[in-house]
Amino acid sequence: MDDAEALRCVEELWEEHCRALRESEERRTEVEERRMSWGGVSMKYGMEVIGEPGPEGYPVYIALHGGGGAPTPDMNDQQWQDMETYYKKGVKNGIYINPRGVRDTWDTHANPESYPLYDRLIENLIVFCKADPNRIYLLGFSAGGDGVYLIGPRMADRFAALHMSAGHPNGGSLVNLYNTPIQLQVGMDDTAFDRNRVTVQYQMYLDSLQQENPDGYLHNVYVHVDKPHNFRDNSAECQQVMIDNKAWLHTGIVTRRMVDSNAVRFLEGFVRQPLPRRVIWEMNNRHEARMRRTDSFYWLKASRDVQGGTVIAHLNPEENGIVVEKNDTGCQVTALLRDGMLDLDRPIAVIYPDGHRTEHTVVRSRETAEETLRERGDRNYIFTASVTL
């Protein structure tokens, strides 16, 4: 199969995939009833289409409600209802989605079943609602902010950008956000669970990640002056935030400035690059998303049995190769390829941290394209070849 045949194969498979989903009564019912089920739980969601789509379709804003652990569903139901409109007024063109957490637990948005449901939701939106797969955004407040902290790194290759407000990271890693911008916001007086201080500590954590990797980890952090748990991250008007968050954390000095803290306006400035030149993939948190059917992250793939370690690799078009900067997972990792990433008609070099180099002839195949389409449900992640790193 040459490059032209591979392109036709990808187009044909994607058209067949979309047609099959549109003809599926189960999928049509999910969209019509705004409810999906997986692993014995259901996720309900509200949806409103606003304005007109762009050339590639509508941006999607997935807004996670507050609430969390409760003995009855009442609190989360109320918070879900509030999120139906909370961020929506900031959306001028797009699809606004507010999922209901699958259980009334502290991690209501990040139960193991939640992850395949988000994959399925995004796939349905792409196929049925003209969603742009490169402009999918995740945002949330309070328990919804917890959800952004937890979901974002585990599904970073799905999202163009993230926005977290008034949540707690619960010790979660953000290493996988190398290619995914994130904004954090918190009230200066939000002392419950030490959210105010922990948010600034996570700013410093992101700063350190960015210092080690200057081309990634784009982030922004606002601490709202004299505000408690609730503050305005959805307003069209500017809000008063701290100038120097770290000075406040260490010395208590309060400095002030006015900024546009609207969450939607931060998010809408970013477009996902599904095939970034460099990928950092930490696998320590894969277990929590174990019910997903995907074994891949951007263009890297590893067996789902691998539950620890980090792979860092980048494409090197000048040498028509893949440079493995780090792999301490104890397993082999596969690079998934398609035309445009490297020249698949020439040998692909794999270059290891010690300078050792191997060369591989790759073969484009329909089977690889079908397998990656089944796994990801995203045209951008249909690959036609692979090489073991």
Steps between C-alpha positions, in 0.01 A plus 500: 500500500648836397422838658213578261341161565546548874322836487208346308489215750480742793222700332302187416534357849396826662193528277406139576550560872277808501233327295497198732462721809221702341319177413541363854175522694695490827716798401205700367310437822798618708505830315124548499453414869824662621591189697773236464572184699822311568596240756164515675487879550340777295618848413232756426594827339346824386590641160440823313632594157580871479575706190652367181778244448845596377661346190589185697183491709389621843730540799378299799499616862456215749410667832521296821274587793585540868373286786684175561448250782145490638263237645223598255507631142335831590812714532658375179170528314475865607860571406447327165199722438704809587775400256240490222544876468809587708762526223257498208464877465869522412453275196427693181537206262522143619342199663452537874490170691438453873535134605353372825761317710443125487503451880455722805862458608774759556636400156156510343646594159796262510364158588656220290190485280514874436796479264353273230181705525691820419662324204160387379344844555773669296471240223122552483541877487747474211279269297151631578550866590781629276740542793857600419720229659786749530296746707368290788535685833455379857413738783350470847434666836553356851449122469502572127842655549610179674377321189708719268812428708433125483362456149716750315838322536351156436329614179723793407516400133122546474495866605617827350520667844378468861357739757486418873322716758474454879599137497769289666756288310504225764869446431446428133781529247486755217799360310283394205393862435816580304287570189178608677465856637329538838368792703445479877284737708423514872369740764762648732284407802405151381665324793297176495737214418766773468380561141639854487853404596505174307396681180805725526717202585379338179587821317854453629487134397400600146772766503758233579370270226519788254853590608606145418302501172477862378298415189211354700284523811329826406308612808344797675383539861265757655445543875189718550568758770280481814275238341387175667415174323271679255632769266438623146675289241206526262452876489529729199645761735859512625571362849756589767774244542844479658799637311752272672345174621825358632578811706157468662560129571838558664455841669126578503554814288187580298546674166215579262423534131194475275485220243260323268454175693226358276567128466353463153707785359817334626407166343383622162847627414643147465480228236621146564800378306415128484843402366744714698869472424580400860300288745548451874296205628499411868316173559474500880136615491372263229338266752232753593389515135532123452153461348596701190555292190803699389861392540643811337583861579545735206719288266649270764354165600572262789324196639234581755686274742769767532409706806813699575793689361534773240570507127631815333547494124510745214485493123814600315405562135856604414619144575163346408497354845359477849722597790427313823612740773382280786323172559505363853174307470674165467313425180516562130300792369363536149500814289190529283565671167321656206618694199605852584662406830805344332581366152356151521654403165848523652646304794390638837785553745450440872761676711540405867629703799843332485538593132424150374311511171287252311324531165166354404304460180131561571205374301173689476203275566125522508502280811697760697264773384195296600646413840591858590163631381315247718714598795477879475188589295683811378607555140816675622611179670464264206853368444612280213839374624697441818849435628616353830720733701 
